Amino acid sequence: MPKLKEGTLVPTPEEDARINAGIAADPDTHEVSDSEFKRMKPMGRPKAEITKERITVRLSPDVLSVFKATGKGWQTRMDRALKEYVQEHSQDEIQRL
């Protein structure tokens, strides 16, 4: 078991017994059988085929505010805009900026 952070509260055996008794008394819950457990599938967002690289970049406040003003997903839209720019311009043109 990993080391717990200072101040982490761990239930006493008595508290743990009361918690388990409450779970057992709840008609909407039950122990998952081994066969049920084997049929379970992970939930959540699937892994992307192409992952992005995390970087640190400095941007002009005006450029950043325009993209942030578009709401959730602004980083994806900024990435798309940069991709389009790279596709439409040669490396020499980009270096001259």
N, C-alpha and C positions, 0 to 999 in steps of 0.2 A: 504494500500500500504506500502511495507517495506521502511525503511529509506534508502535513496540513499547515496552512498559514496560521500565524499567531492569532488567537481570538476566535478560531473556528469552533462553533458549538457542536458537540457530539452528544446525541441522546444517551441518557443513562440506560442501563438494562431495563429498568422499570418503565421509562418513557418509551423505549423501543417496543416493549411488550404491549403497552397501551396502543401504540401506533399500529402494530400488527393485528391486534384484536379489532381495531376499527376497520382495518382493511378487510379482515375476514368477515366482519358483520355487514359489509357493503354488498348488496345483491348485484350491483353493477360491475363487480370485479371478480376475477378468479385467477388462480395460478395458471400460467401458460404451460401447456404440456410440451414435451420434447418435440413431438411431431408438429405442433403449432409453431413452435420456435423455429424449426427448420424451414417452414414455409414462409416465414416473414422475410420481407424484402426491405432493404434500406430505403429510407425516405429522404427527401431533401433535393436540393438542386443537383442535377447530374454534372459530372465533370465535363468541362468544355473541351472540344476537340483541339482548339488552338488557345493556349493560355497566353495571357498578357504578362509583360514584365513590369514589376514594380520599380519605379524610379522616383527621383526627386528632381523637379524642374522649376525654374523661376519664370513666371509669366507676368506680363504687364497687367496691372489691375483692371484696365478697361477691357482687355481681352477676356480675362477671367470672369469679370462681372457679366459680360454678355452671355457666356456659356452657362454660368451658374443660374442666371435669370430664366433659363429654359426649364429649370426644375430637375427632378430626379432623372438620372441617366445622362447628365451633362458631360461626364467624363467619356462616356461611350460616343456621344455626338462629337466631342472634340477629337477623339481618336479617328472617327470616320472622316471628319473634315481634313485632318492631316493626311490620312490615307489618300483621299481624293487629290489633294495638292501634290503629293509625291507622285501619283500616277500621271498627273497632267504636266509635270515639269521634270526636266532632266536634272541629273545630279550636279552638272555644271551650273545650271540656273540656281539651284538651291544653295550651292556654295557661295555664289556671288551676293546673296542677300546680306 
